[in-house]
Every structure is written in C-alpha cells, then in structure tokens.
Amino acid sequence: MIKVVFCLPGRTFSNYFLESWSNLLYNCPTLNVSPVMRWAVSSNVYGVRNLCLMGEAEFGPSQKPFHGTIDYDYIMWIDSDSVFTPEQFQSLLDQMEVNPKLYILSGVYIKENQKEYTAVLKWNDGYFDKHGSSKFLIPKDLRGKKSLMKVDFTGMGFMLVRKGVFEKLTYPWFQPMGIQNHGQSIGFIGEDAAFCLRAKEKGFDSYIDPKISIGHEKPTILR
C-alpha cells in the first residue's frame, strides 16, 4: 500500500472539514492508501507545521521528519479550513504515482479576498517592493487550463509532497522569509511560500493542478 502521512495543522475543525476528512479516511483502503495522521497546535503559524513533522529545535538543523520513526511515501498537507473530496486527493496521488519527477503538487483555492489564488507563477521581489505583496494568480489565469502549472510557490492547504523533499532541507523546514531591497527590509513572505522557494533551491519544483479547485472556508459576517 501507499503510505501517506496526513498533516492537519490547526486547533478547530468545522463540520465541512470533518465531513471532507471522514470521507477521505473512509476511502483510503479503496485508494490503496495506508494513512497516518499527524496534527499539532501552536499559536505560531509556521511553528505548527514543524510540529506536525515532530520537529524540535533541540535536535538541530540536520534532523529528519518524524525523527525517522515513520516510514512514508508522501506527506499530504491539509489545512483546517479546506473543503475537498476523496477524488481530489486521488487525482493528486495518481499524478504523483505515474510521474516520479513530480515532488510537490497542490490543488488550488481562492484567497479570502475572493480575487486571487494562493499561488504565484514567478516570484518577483521588485513587484513585492512596489505593491507590498506578491503577484498572485487570478481566476482568468487559470481559465481553461487543464495541464499542471509550475509555480514558484503556492499555499499548502491541499498539497502532496513526495518523500525526499524535507529530507534535503534543514530544520526548521518552515519559517517566514524576509525580503530585502538594497539592504533594507521591505517585508516577508509566509512559511508556505518560503518552503516552496527553499525546495526549489534544492531542485524540487512546485506544481499546481488547476483542475483541482478545493473549497476555502472563511467566516462571513452578514448584515
């Protein structure tokens, strides 16, 4: 069977997430998947991802995920505000299984502003300096797209990572990345984007599948 560690960072999970997760777990035998679940809670948004992999500062930068105690083929990251189907996970897994050169593959989901996806095609620090944010993909960029798209980084709300990626990175695997221009700090990017960029430096490109569009649950105030 395919050994998948499901990492579920977060403290609270809605009924929508629990329904999605329960359906996925129920279908794991059909998908030939042997699941292991890892979760963690922390007030530190990037620390919680390290904790999901059992990372601890006392073990130093060369430590391995789970201290090498969990044998796995893939790590599947699913955020607590993701809404998805077993078929969407299966699509990620099937593509990774048939293409051993794929190491990081993610679905897509819209940001809370309902205008942008969480993926950036090309990182540009000049654009960041001018606009104060990255140039995220928007719906028209993905319209009609059916093939995988290589991106510089994407959110990790529904991301499958092959074994070998984290093993090539040093601890902490997740930490924000400061952005500088002419020696001056102009901001930072989050731990998920920084992970993709660090993985790229090690030769692991990140891809998104525009056909796998999951739900992104956010609270709404009605007036």
MARTI-646510 format. One record per residue (C-alpha): chain; z negated, y, x negated. Coordinates in nm, 3 decimals, padded with zeros to 5 digits. Layout:
# MARTI-646510
unit A	w Z	v Y	u X
...
This chain:
# MARTI-646510
unit A	w 00.000	v 00.000	u 00.000
unit A	w 00.047	v 00.363	u -00.097
unit A	w -00.287	v 00.511	u -00.200
unit A	w -00.330	v 00.866	u -00.069
unit A	w -00.636	v 01.085	u -00.114
unit A	w -00.657	v 01.334	u 00.172
unit A	w -00.834	v 01.650	u 00.062
unit A	w -00.967	v 01.853	u 00.354
unit A	w -01.139	v 02.169	u 00.232
unit A	w -01.346	v 02.351	u 00.492
unit A	w -01.663	v 02.362	u 00.696
unit A	w -01.541	v 02.372	u 01.055
unit A	w -01.252	v 02.193	u 01.221
unit A	w -01.111	v 02.274	u 01.563
unit A	w -01.017	v 02.026	u 01.832
unit A	w -00.650	v 02.087	u 01.744
unit A	w -00.709	v 01.989	u 01.383
unit A	w -00.922	v 01.690	u 01.478
unit A	w -00.652	v 01.564	u 01.711
unit A	w -00.392	v 01.600	u 01.435
unit A	w -00.615	v 01.433	u 01.178
unit A	w -00.717	v 01.148	u 01.409
unit A	w -00.355	v 01.072	u 01.493
unit A	w -00.261	v 01.072	u 01.125
unit A	w -00.550	v 00.847	u 01.028
unit A	w -00.470	v 00.608	u 01.313
unit A	w -00.109	v 00.581	u 01.194
unit A	w -00.187	v 00.525	u 00.826
unit A	w -00.158	v 00.142	u 00.848
unit A	w 00.184	v 00.180	u 01.011
unit A	w 00.287	v 00.414	u 00.729
unit A	w 00.169	v 00.161	u 00.470
unit A	w -00.090	v 00.414	u 00.353
unit A	w -00.436	v 00.332	u 00.226
unit A	w -00.631	v 00.654	u 00.291
unit A	w -00.929	v 00.802	u 00.111
unit A	w -01.082	v 01.121	u 00.247
unit A	w -01.237	v 01.391	u 00.031
unit A	w -01.382	v 01.714	u 00.164
unit A	w -01.603	v 01.989	u 00.032
unit A	w -01.774	v 02.307	u 00.146
unit A	w -01.820	v 02.623	u -00.056
unit A	w -01.833	v 02.996	u 00.002
unit A	w -01.591	v 03.020	u -00.289
unit A	w -01.239	v 02.967	u -00.154
unit A	w -01.097	v 02.833	u -00.479
unit A	w -01.413	v 02.650	u -00.580
unit A	w -01.390	v 02.430	u -00.273
unit A	w -01.057	v 02.286	u -00.384
unit A	w -01.202	v 02.198	u -00.723
unit A	w -01.495	v 02.032	u -00.546
unit A	w -01.257	v 01.823	u -00.336
unit A	w -01.137	v 01.671	u -00.665
unit A	w -01.501	v 01.626	u -00.778
unit A	w -01.455	v 01.890	u -01.046
unit A	w -01.768	v 02.020	u -01.217
unit A	w -01.790	v 02.281	u -01.492
unit A	w -02.034	v 02.072	u -01.696
unit A	w -01.761	v 01.815	u -01.767
unit A	w -01.537	v 02.067	u -01.938
unit A	w -01.167	v 02.157	u -01.924
unit A	w -01.030	v 01.809	u -02.003
unit A	w -01.187	v 01.630	u -01.704
unit A	w -00.965	v 01.433	u -01.467
unit A	w -00.959	v 01.440	u -01.086
unit A	w -01.238	v 01.231	u -00.934
unit A	w -01.353	v 01.160	u -01.292
unit A	w -01.100	v 00.878	u -01.287
unit A	w -01.305	v 00.682	u -01.031
unit A	w -01.043	v 00.693	u -00.752
unit A	w -00.709	v 00.522	u -00.805
unit A	w -00.438	v 00.707	u -00.615
unit A	w -00.066	v 00.768	u -00.587
unit A	w -00.075	v 01.104	u -00.411
unit A	w -00.315	v 01.377	u -00.308
unit A	w -00.247	v 01.530	u 00.032
unit A	w -00.393	v 01.876	u 00.089
unit A	w -00.451	v 01.972	u 00.450
unit A	w -00.631	v 02.295	u 00.540
unit A	w -00.875	v 02.306	u 00.829
unit A	w -00.651	v 02.545	u 01.025
unit A	w -00.341	v 02.325	u 01.004
unit A	w -00.192	v 02.158	u 01.313
unit A	w 00.051	v 01.876	u 01.237
unit A	w 00.185	v 01.534	u 01.333
unit A	w 00.187	v 01.197	u 01.156
unit A	w 00.566	v 01.220	u 01.145
unit A	w 00.547	v 01.541	u 00.942
unit A	w 00.324	v 01.375	u 00.685
unit A	w 00.551	v 01.070	u 00.682
unit A	w 00.851	v 01.293	u 00.610
unit A	w 00.679	v 01.440	u 00.304
unit A	w 00.574	v 01.096	u 00.184
unit A	w 00.914	v 00.932	u 00.239
unit A	w 01.091	v 01.200	u 00.039
unit A	w 00.844	v 01.169	u -00.248
unit A	w 00.876	v 00.791	u -00.247
unit A	w 01.255	v 00.793	u -00.279
unit A	w 01.265	v 01.072	u -00.538
unit A	w 01.031	v 01.014	u -00.833
unit A	w 01.127	v 01.355	u -00.973
unit A	w 00.952	v 01.528	u -00.682
unit A	w 00.595	v 01.609	u -00.775
unit A	w 00.491	v 01.885	u -00.535
unit A	w 00.628	v 01.902	u -00.180
unit A	w 00.498	v 02.113	u 00.106
unit A	w 00.566	v 02.186	u 00.466
unit A	w 00.597	v 02.548	u 00.579
unit A	w 00.380	v 02.757	u 00.804
unit A	w 00.371	v 03.116	u 00.914
unit A	w 00.106	v 03.361	u 00.796
unit A	w -00.135	v 03.533	u 01.031
unit A	w 00.088	v 03.841	u 01.040
unit A	w 00.348	v 03.620	u 01.215
unit A	w 00.620	v 03.774	u 00.998
unit A	w 00.609	v 03.579	u 00.672
unit A	w 00.573	v 03.224	u 00.547
unit A	w 00.323	v 03.140	u 00.276
unit A	w 00.598	v 03.061	u 00.022
unit A	w 00.758	v 03.280	u -00.244
unit A	w 01.103	v 03.190	u -00.373
unit A	w 01.078	v 03.384	u -00.700
unit A	w 00.764	v 03.538	u -00.844
unit A	w 00.822	v 03.899	u -00.950
unit A	w 00.533	v 04.098	u -01.093
unit A	w 00.739	v 04.417	u -01.064
unit A	w 00.770	v 04.364	u -00.689
unit A	w 00.397	v 04.293	u -00.672
unit A	w 00.321	v 04.614	u -00.861
unit A	w 00.536	v 04.820	u -00.624
unit A	w 00.436	v 04.663	u -00.293
unit A	w 00.089	v 04.526	u -00.362
unit A	w 00.190	v 04.177	u -00.252
unit A	w 00.442	v 03.905	u -00.326
unit A	w 00.783	v 03.883	u -00.158
unit A	w 00.717	v 03.602	u 00.087
unit A	w 00.992	v 03.415	u 00.266
unit A	w 01.057	v 03.526	u 00.623
unit A	w 01.199	v 03.327	u 00.916
unit A	w 01.560	v 03.434	u 00.860
unit A	w 01.540	v 03.299	u 00.504
unit A	w 01.478	v 02.950	u 00.641
unit A	w 01.701	v 02.967	u 00.947
unit A	w 01.949	v 02.681	u 00.944
unit A	w 01.817	v 02.542	u 00.615
unit A	w 01.787	v 02.164	u 00.604
unit A	w 01.758	v 02.087	u 00.233
unit A	w 01.449	v 02.117	u 00.018
unit A	w 01.399	v 02.459	u -00.138
unit A	w 01.250	v 02.510	u -00.483
unit A	w 00.991	v 02.789	u -00.477
unit A	w 00.770	v 02.946	u -00.739
unit A	w 00.468	v 02.896	u -00.516
unit A	w 00.358	v 02.813	u -00.166
unit A	w 00.040	v 02.774	u 00.033
unit A	w -00.142	v 02.441	u 00.020
unit A	w -00.216	v 02.397	u 00.388
unit A	w 00.010	v 02.089	u 00.407
unit A	w 00.104	v 01.985	u 00.055
unit A	w 00.162	v 01.646	u -00.108
unit A	w 00.105	v 01.621	u -00.484
unit A	w 00.202	v 01.320	u -00.691
unit A	w -00.041	v 01.169	u -00.940
unit A	w 00.018	v 01.314	u -01.284
unit A	w 00.019	v 01.683	u -01.195
unit A	w -00.354	v 01.750	u -01.202
unit A	w -00.391	v 01.520	u -01.500
unit A	w -00.171	v 01.758	u -01.701
unit A	w -00.372	v 02.066	u -01.603
unit A	w -00.705	v 02.174	u -01.743
unit A	w -01.014	v 02.237	u -01.533
unit A	w -01.064	v 02.446	u -01.329
unit A	w -00.749	v 02.329	u -01.158
unit A	w -00.787	v 02.609	u -00.904
unit A	w -00.865	v 02.968	u -00.986
unit A	w -00.707	v 03.302	u -00.896
unit A	w -00.467	v 03.456	u -01.143
unit A	w -00.497	v 03.819	u -01.246
unit A	w -00.179	v 04.028	u -01.251
unit A	w -00.130	v 04.298	u -01.509
unit A	w 00.133	v 04.563	u -01.569
unit A	w 00.142	v 04.746	u -01.903
unit A	w -00.205	v 04.615	u -01.978
unit A	w -00.351	v 04.739	u -01.651
unit A	w -00.484	v 04.511	u -01.380
unit A	w -00.285	v 04.555	u -01.058
unit A	w -00.436	v 04.272	u -00.854
unit A	w -00.446	v 03.895	u -00.837
unit A	w -00.286	v 03.602	u -00.659
unit A	w -00.479	v 03.325	u -00.489
unit A	w -00.572	v 02.984	u -00.621
unit A	w -00.291	v 02.802	u -00.439
unit A	w -00.019	v 03.027	u -00.580
unit A	w -00.178	v 03.014	u -00.925
unit A	w -00.184	v 02.633	u -00.909
unit A	w 00.191	v 02.620	u -00.842
unit A	w 00.266	v 02.860	u -01.126
unit A	w 00.046	v 02.670	u -01.370
unit A	w 00.206	v 02.342	u -01.264
unit A	w 00.550	v 02.496	u -01.320
unit A	w 00.449	v 02.581	u -01.676
unit A	w 00.381	v 02.209	u -01.726
unit A	w 00.723	v 02.113	u -01.588
unit A	w 00.629	v 02.041	u -01.224
unit A	w 00.836	v 02.243	u -00.978
unit A	w 00.718	v 02.309	u -00.623
unit A	w 00.940	v 02.246	u -00.321
unit A	w 00.916	v 02.322	u 00.048
unit A	w 01.087	v 02.138	u 00.330
unit A	w 01.200	v 02.398	u 00.587
unit A	w 01.234	v 02.123	u 00.849
unit A	w 00.859	v 02.052	u 00.834
unit A	w 00.709	v 02.351	u 01.010
unit A	w 00.344	v 02.294	u 01.098
unit A	w 00.108	v 02.497	u 01.315
unit A	w -00.128	v 02.750	u 01.159
unit A	w -00.427	v 02.806	u 01.383
unit A	w -00.579	v 03.155	u 01.382
unit A	w -00.823	v 03.324	u 01.621
unit A	w -00.681	v 03.574	u 01.867
unit A	w -00.869	v 03.849	u 02.045
unit A	w -00.747	v 03.903	u 02.399
unit A	w -00.793	v 04.247	u 02.554
